[in-house]
Amino acid sequence: MTTRKHFGIIALDADDTLWQNETLYHATQEKFRRLLANYAAPEVVNQTLYETEMGNLRHFGYGIKSFTLSMLETAVTLANGHLTGQDVKTIINFAKEMVNSPTKLLEHVAEIVPQLAQTHQLMLLTKGDLLDQEAKLARSGLADYFDYVEVVSNKTSETYAAILGKYRLRPEQFLMVGNSLKSDVLPVVAVGGTAVYIPYHLTWAHETVTNPTHQNYLELDHIGQLPDLIKTLESGS
């Protein structure tokens, strides 16, 4: 028998939960590796870029702008100061292409989000650059279904505790759905909320968790299964 719940808010992650994101970064990294082919091997470019991104997170946070600055820094480092102005312009154009890319919804999302909005208050809860996330939401066609939008700098247990306080929710009234164990699942479990993990086929190394210490979360194959799961949890069956 499952403990019966009533969710005051269902929060949904955005990138790689509602729409494609990591595929865009992978495609850009491939172009970036080709751009730097005369300066370093592909694996060196990958590792240097990742290390640069990790070092820059505390300065620039998440999102395309931060990623672009990390690409520029990586390129300058690997080119030993010989990076050309055209190379810099090319990297900036990579970023513009990313920003202006269509928002491609994942399978089932276009049907499930409107369905959930008929029965629950929905929150888009994502991290990254505010302007970029707002633009993707606007292009997605889903904006009208969300009662609340929260774009945060990071997703930690403290972040979720603050969200619960802001909306005057008890932990058992909060359901978070996302593709990242590190950001969408384990911190929610830590504050007593319910978390649903929907894996995406691509995961940024920074979001990877091995042997998670908390196992009391739920996992689905795809978001199309979410309404039935919510009914089960709220009925206590």
MARLOLO-367587 format. One record per residue (C-alpha): residue number from 1; x, y, z. Coordinates in nm, 4 decimals. Layout:
<recs>
{gumi->NUM X->X Y->Y Z->Z}
...
</recs>
This chain:
<recs>
{gumi->1 X->0.0000 Y->0.0000 Z->0.0000}
{gumi->2 X->0.1390 Y->0.3391 Z->-0.1009}
{gumi->3 X->0.0998 Y->0.6337 Z->0.1359}
{gumi->4 X->-0.1643 Y->0.8642 Z->-0.0067}
{gumi->5 X->-0.0396 Y->1.2048 Z->-0.1170}
{gumi->6 X->-0.1887 Y->1.5244 Z->-0.2493}
{gumi->7 X->0.0448 Y->1.7368 Z->-0.4550}
{gumi->8 X->-0.0112 Y->2.1098 Z->-0.4286}
{gumi->9 X->0.2453 Y->2.1699 Z->-0.7015}
{gumi->10 X->0.3991 Y->1.9433 Z->-0.9634}
{gumi->11 X->0.7355 Y->2.0836 Z->-1.0694}
{gumi->12 X->0.8883 Y->1.9882 Z->-1.4024}
{gumi->13 X->1.2479 Y->2.0322 Z->-1.5078}
{gumi->14 X->1.2916 Y->2.1844 Z->-1.8541}
{gumi->15 X->1.6080 Y->2.0756 Z->-2.0381}
{gumi->16 X->1.5994 Y->1.7090 Z->-2.1423}
{gumi->17 X->1.2787 Y->1.6568 Z->-1.9455}
{gumi->18 X->1.0406 Y->1.8626 Z->-2.1594}
{gumi->19 X->1.2615 Y->1.9462 Z->-2.4565}
{gumi->20 X->1.5940 Y->1.8505 Z->-2.6120}
{gumi->21 X->1.8991 Y->2.0273 Z->-2.4773}
{gumi->22 X->2.2021 Y->1.8053 Z->-2.4320}
{gumi->23 X->2.1872 Y->1.6994 Z->-2.7983}
{gumi->24 X->2.2422 Y->2.0644 Z->-2.8888}
{gumi->25 X->2.5490 Y->2.0869 Z->-2.6660}
{gumi->26 X->2.6871 Y->1.7628 Z->-2.8096}
{gumi->27 X->2.6466 Y->1.8920 Z->-3.1645}
{gumi->28 X->2.8194 Y->2.2185 Z->-3.0756}
{gumi->29 X->3.1055 Y->2.0373 Z->-2.9060}
{gumi->30 X->3.1582 Y->1.8346 Z->-3.2211}
{gumi->31 X->3.1936 Y->2.1568 Z->-3.4228}
{gumi->32 X->3.4212 Y->2.2965 Z->-3.1522}
{gumi->33 X->3.6481 Y->1.9919 Z->-3.1721}
{gumi->34 X->3.6746 Y->2.0331 Z->-3.5491}
{gumi->35 X->3.7568 Y->2.4016 Z->-3.5085}
{gumi->36 X->4.0459 Y->2.3173 Z->-3.2748}
{gumi->37 X->4.1679 Y->2.0127 Z->-3.4677}
{gumi->38 X->4.4951 Y->2.1876 Z->-3.5576}
{gumi->39 X->4.5673 Y->2.2646 Z->-3.1915}
{gumi->40 X->4.4682 Y->1.9532 Z->-2.9945}
{gumi->41 X->4.3295 Y->1.6001 Z->-3.0202}
{gumi->42 X->3.9530 Y->1.5615 Z->-2.9729}
{gumi->43 X->3.9863 Y->1.3971 Z->-2.6325}
{gumi->44 X->4.2108 Y->1.6802 Z->-2.5131}
{gumi->45 X->3.9573 Y->1.9375 Z->-2.6301}
{gumi->46 X->3.6786 Y->1.7511 Z->-2.4482}
{gumi->47 X->3.8704 Y->1.7209 Z->-2.1220}
{gumi->48 X->3.9996 Y->2.0769 Z->-2.1252}
{gumi->49 X->3.6545 Y->2.2157 Z->-2.2007}
{gumi->50 X->3.4968 Y->2.0129 Z->-1.9214}
{gumi->51 X->3.7588 Y->2.1208 Z->-1.6685}
{gumi->52 X->3.7155 Y->2.4813 Z->-1.7784}
{gumi->53 X->3.3376 Y->2.4568 Z->-1.7415}
{gumi->54 X->3.3710 Y->2.3172 Z->-1.3906}
{gumi->55 X->3.6051 Y->2.5975 Z->-1.2934}
{gumi->56 X->3.3712 Y->2.8594 Z->-1.4368}
{gumi->57 X->3.0449 Y->2.7413 Z->-1.2828}
{gumi->58 X->3.0941 Y->2.9476 Z->-0.9686}
{gumi->59 X->3.1610 Y->3.2553 Z->-1.1817}
{gumi->60 X->2.9089 Y->3.2219 Z->-1.4629}
{gumi->61 X->2.6608 Y->2.9541 Z->-1.3590}
{gumi->62 X->2.4854 Y->2.7311 Z->-1.6123}
{gumi->63 X->2.3606 Y->2.7878 Z->-1.9644}
{gumi->64 X->2.4729 Y->2.8776 Z->-2.3144}
{gumi->65 X->2.6483 Y->3.2012 Z->-2.2188}
{gumi->66 X->2.8597 Y->3.0239 Z->-1.9586}
{gumi->67 X->2.9318 Y->2.7426 Z->-2.2039}
{gumi->68 X->3.0416 Y->2.9962 Z->-2.4668}
{gumi->69 X->3.2836 Y->3.1681 Z->-2.2298}
{gumi->70 X->3.4279 Y->2.8274 Z->-2.1426}
{gumi->71 X->3.4696 Y->2.7435 Z->-2.5123}
{gumi->72 X->3.6517 Y->3.0722 Z->-2.5700}
{gumi->73 X->3.8803 Y->3.0175 Z->-2.2699}
{gumi->74 X->3.9507 Y->2.6591 Z->-2.3771}
{gumi->75 X->4.0305 Y->2.7679 Z->-2.7311}
{gumi->76 X->4.2726 Y->3.0382 Z->-2.6137}
{gumi->77 X->4.4436 Y->2.7881 Z->-2.3839}
{gumi->78 X->4.4832 Y->2.5119 Z->-2.6424}
{gumi->79 X->4.5896 Y->2.7493 Z->-2.9197}
{gumi->80 X->4.8671 Y->2.8876 Z->-2.6967}
{gumi->81 X->4.7616 Y->3.2426 Z->-2.7744}
{gumi->82 X->4.7410 Y->3.1876 Z->-3.1511}
{gumi->83 X->4.3630 Y->3.1888 Z->-3.1733}
{gumi->84 X->4.2499 Y->3.4102 Z->-3.4592}
{gumi->85 X->3.9777 Y->3.6684 Z->-3.4604}
{gumi->86 X->3.7876 Y->3.4526 Z->-3.7085}
{gumi->87 X->3.8069 Y->3.1596 Z->-3.4652}
{gumi->88 X->3.6577 Y->3.3773 Z->-3.1921}
{gumi->89 X->3.3798 Y->3.4881 Z->-3.4251}
{gumi->90 X->3.3106 Y->3.1260 Z->-3.5185}
{gumi->91 X->3.2697 Y->3.0287 Z->-3.1528}
{gumi->92 X->3.0355 Y->3.3212 Z->-3.0934}
{gumi->93 X->2.8338 Y->3.2092 Z->-3.3945}
{gumi->94 X->2.8121 Y->2.8614 Z->-3.2408}
{gumi->95 X->2.6478 Y->3.0244 Z->-2.9392}
{gumi->96 X->2.4055 Y->3.2260 Z->-3.1518}
{gumi->97 X->2.3019 Y->2.9102 Z->-3.3343}
{gumi->98 X->2.2351 Y->2.7392 Z->-3.0007}
{gumi->99 X->2.0312 Y->3.0301 Z->-2.8667}
{gumi->100 X->1.8207 Y->3.0478 Z->-3.1812}
{gumi->101 X->1.7649 Y->2.6741 Z->-3.2184}
{gumi->102 X->1.4024 Y->2.5540 Z->-3.2177}
{gumi->103 X->1.2652 Y->2.4147 Z->-2.8929}
{gumi->104 X->1.2046 Y->2.0476 Z->-2.9743}
{gumi->105 X->0.9645 Y->1.8829 Z->-2.7314}
{gumi->106 X->1.0353 Y->1.5279 Z->-2.6210}
{gumi->107 X->0.7895 Y->1.2497 Z->-2.6959}
{gumi->108 X->0.4566 Y->1.2698 Z->-2.5061}
{gumi->109 X->0.5277 Y->1.6159 Z->-2.3622}
{gumi->110 X->0.2827 Y->1.8033 Z->-2.5874}
{gumi->111 X->-0.0026 Y->1.5822 Z->-2.4646}
{gumi->112 X->0.0958 Y->1.5256 Z->-2.1020}
{gumi->113 X->0.1659 Y->1.8832 Z->-1.9857}
{gumi->114 X->-0.1822 Y->2.0128 Z->-2.0841}
{gumi->115 X->-0.3348 Y->1.7046 Z->-1.9236}
{gumi->116 X->-0.1544 Y->1.7631 Z->-1.5951}
{gumi->117 X->-0.2484 Y->2.1320 Z->-1.6002}
{gumi->118 X->-0.6155 Y->2.0351 Z->-1.5852}
{gumi->119 X->-0.5738 Y->1.8704 Z->-1.2453}
{gumi->120 X->-0.2731 Y->2.0316 Z->-1.0754}
{gumi->121 X->-0.0788 Y->2.3543 Z->-1.0472}
{gumi->122 X->0.2378 Y->2.3210 Z->-1.2528}
{gumi->123 X->0.5764 Y->2.4811 Z->-1.2006}
{gumi->124 X->0.8626 Y->2.4956 Z->-1.4469}
{gumi->125 X->1.1655 Y->2.4600 Z->-1.2208}
{gumi->126 X->1.4937 Y->2.4760 Z->-1.4059}
{gumi->127 X->1.8442 Y->2.6117 Z->-1.3750}
{gumi->128 X->2.0417 Y->2.8101 Z->-1.6258}
{gumi->129 X->2.0300 Y->3.1486 Z->-1.7903}
{gumi->130 X->1.6995 Y->3.3309 Z->-1.7307}
{gumi->131 X->1.6734 Y->3.4862 Z->-2.0774}
{gumi->132 X->1.7554 Y->3.1608 Z->-2.2525}
{gumi->133 X->1.5085 Y->2.9543 Z->-2.0489}
{gumi->134 X->1.2319 Y->3.2109 Z->-2.0924}
{gumi->135 X->1.2896 Y->3.2079 Z->-2.4684}
{gumi->136 X->1.2797 Y->2.8289 Z->-2.4862}
{gumi->137 X->0.9595 Y->2.8190 Z->-2.2828}
{gumi->138 X->0.7991 Y->3.0780 Z->-2.5105}
{gumi->139 X->0.8972 Y->2.8794 Z->-2.8219}
{gumi->140 X->0.7777 Y->2.5519 Z->-2.6706}
{gumi->141 X->0.4096 Y->2.6409 Z->-2.6762}
{gumi->142 X->0.3779 Y->2.5246 Z->-2.3153}
{gumi->143 X->0.3994 Y->2.8557 Z->-2.1301}
{gumi->144 X->0.0248 Y->2.8904 Z->-2.0685}
{gumi->145 X->0.0126 Y->2.5597 Z->-1.8822}
{gumi->146 X->0.2533 Y->2.6651 Z->-1.6073}
{gumi->147 X->0.1252 Y->2.8546 Z->-1.3048}
{gumi->148 X->0.4789 Y->2.9302 Z->-1.1851}
{gumi->149 X->0.8241 Y->2.9558 Z->-1.3418}
{gumi->150 X->1.1390 Y->2.9368 Z->-1.1312}
{gumi->151 X->1.4810 Y->2.9672 Z->-1.2964}
{gumi->152 X->1.7454 Y->2.9057 Z->-1.0307}
{gumi->153 X->2.1233 Y->2.9235 Z->-1.0300}
{gumi->154 X->2.1559 Y->2.5702 Z->-0.8937}
{gumi->155 X->1.9388 Y->2.2878 Z->-0.7640}
{gumi->156 X->2.0379 Y->2.1838 Z->-0.4140}
{gumi->157 X->1.8413 Y->2.0767 Z->-0.1075}
{gumi->158 X->1.8639 Y->2.4389 Z->0.0090}
{gumi->159 X->1.7113 Y->2.5520 Z->-0.3234}
{gumi->160 X->1.4175 Y->2.3179 Z->-0.2843}
{gumi->161 X->1.3687 Y->2.4101 Z->0.0814}
{gumi->162 X->1.3484 Y->2.7743 Z->-0.0259}
{gumi->163 X->1.0926 Y->2.6877 Z->-0.2955}
{gumi->164 X->0.8796 Y->2.5017 Z->-0.0409}
{gumi->165 X->0.8948 Y->2.8010 Z->0.1902}
{gumi->166 X->0.8127 Y->3.0500 Z->-0.0823}
{gumi->167 X->0.5003 Y->2.8616 Z->-0.1892}
{gumi->168 X->0.4053 Y->2.7516 Z->0.1627}
{gumi->169 X->0.4194 Y->2.3842 Z->0.0797}
{gumi->170 X->0.4871 Y->2.0917 Z->0.3066}
{gumi->171 X->0.7421 Y->1.8519 Z->0.1540}
{gumi->172 X->0.4775 Y->1.5839 Z->0.1016}
{gumi->173 X->0.2816 Y->1.8287 Z->-0.1161}
{gumi->174 X->0.5682 Y->1.8702 Z->-0.3633}
{gumi->175 X->0.6479 Y->1.6498 Z->-0.6613}
{gumi->176 X->0.9552 Y->1.7114 Z->-0.8781}
{gumi->177 X->1.0036 Y->1.5466 Z->-1.2183}
{gumi->178 X->1.3336 Y->1.5550 Z->-1.4048}
{gumi->179 X->1.6131 Y->1.3760 Z->-1.5861}
{gumi->180 X->1.8971 Y->1.4464 Z->-1.3440}
{gumi->181 X->1.9523 Y->1.2457 Z->-1.0260}
{gumi->182 X->2.1938 Y->1.5106 Z->-0.9038}
{gumi->183 X->1.9706 Y->1.8123 Z->-0.9622}
{gumi->184 X->1.6098 Y->1.6961 Z->-0.9840}
{gumi->185 X->1.5893 Y->1.3914 Z->-0.7631}
{gumi->186 X->1.8294 Y->1.3452 Z->-0.4727}
{gumi->187 X->1.8013 Y->1.7023 Z->-0.3343}
{gumi->188 X->1.4211 Y->1.6716 Z->-0.3376}
{gumi->189 X->1.4309 Y->1.3398 Z->-0.1557}
{gumi->190 X->1.6654 Y->1.4975 Z->0.0994}
{gumi->191 X->1.4048 Y->1.7592 Z->0.1965}
{gumi->192 X->1.1198 Y->1.5077 Z->0.2129}
{gumi->193 X->0.9581 Y->1.5680 Z->-0.1255}
{gumi->194 X->0.8648 Y->1.3141 Z->-0.3902}
{gumi->195 X->1.0908 Y->1.2857 Z->-0.6945}
{gumi->196 X->1.0361 Y->1.1143 Z->-1.0282}
{gumi->197 X->1.3404 Y->1.0333 Z->-1.2375}
{gumi->198 X->1.2973 Y->1.0095 Z->-1.6165}
{gumi->199 X->1.6394 Y->0.9354 Z->-1.7682}
{gumi->200 X->1.7453 Y->1.0991 Z->-2.0938}
{gumi->201 X->1.9749 Y->0.9141 Z->-2.3319}
{gumi->202 X->2.2420 Y->1.1859 Z->-2.3038}
{gumi->203 X->2.3665 Y->1.3189 Z->-1.9707}
{gumi->204 X->2.6246 Y->1.5878 Z->-1.9046}
{gumi->205 X->2.9098 Y->1.4376 Z->-1.7020}
{gumi->206 X->2.8558 Y->1.6995 Z->-1.4299}
{gumi->207 X->2.5040 Y->1.5633 Z->-1.3701}
{gumi->208 X->2.6098 Y->1.2000 Z->-1.3426}
{gumi->209 X->2.5669 Y->1.0276 Z->-1.0067}
{gumi->210 X->2.7122 Y->0.6860 Z->-0.9311}
{gumi->211 X->2.5722 Y->0.4724 Z->-0.6503}
{gumi->212 X->2.3231 Y->0.7301 Z->-0.5144}
{gumi->213 X->2.2887 Y->0.7133 Z->-0.1378}
{gumi->214 X->1.9101 Y->0.7704 Z->-0.1502}
{gumi->215 X->1.7034 Y->0.5108 Z->-0.3320}
{gumi->216 X->1.3524 Y->0.6244 Z->-0.2369}
{gumi->217 X->1.2623 Y->0.7917 Z->-0.5606}
{gumi->218 X->1.0471 Y->0.6776 Z->-0.8513}
{gumi->219 X->1.1646 Y->0.6104 Z->-1.2050}
{gumi->220 X->0.9706 Y->0.6115 Z->-1.5322}
{gumi->221 X->1.0671 Y->0.5226 Z->-1.8860}
{gumi->222 X->0.9017 Y->0.8348 Z->-2.0283}
{gumi->223 X->0.6815 Y->1.1260 Z->-1.9252}
{gumi->224 X->0.3764 Y->0.9655 Z->-2.0822}
{gumi->225 X->0.3603 Y->0.7373 Z->-1.7773}
{gumi->226 X->0.3464 Y->1.0287 Z->-1.5315}
{gumi->227 X->-0.0317 Y->1.0880 Z->-1.5017}
{gumi->228 X->-0.0974 Y->0.7263 Z->-1.4036}
{gumi->229 X->0.1825 Y->0.7382 Z->-1.1477}
{gumi->230 X->0.0403 Y->1.0561 Z->-0.9943}
{gumi->231 X->-0.3049 Y->0.8961 Z->-0.9710}
{gumi->232 X->-0.1505 Y->0.5976 Z->-0.7968}
{gumi->233 X->0.0375 Y->0.8103 Z->-0.5464}
{gumi->234 X->-0.2596 Y->1.0352 Z->-0.4703}
{gumi->235 X->-0.5010 Y->0.7452 Z->-0.4326}
{gumi->236 X->-0.2671 Y->0.5559 Z->-0.2028}
{gumi->237 X->-0.3131 Y->0.2399 Z->-0.4039}
</recs>
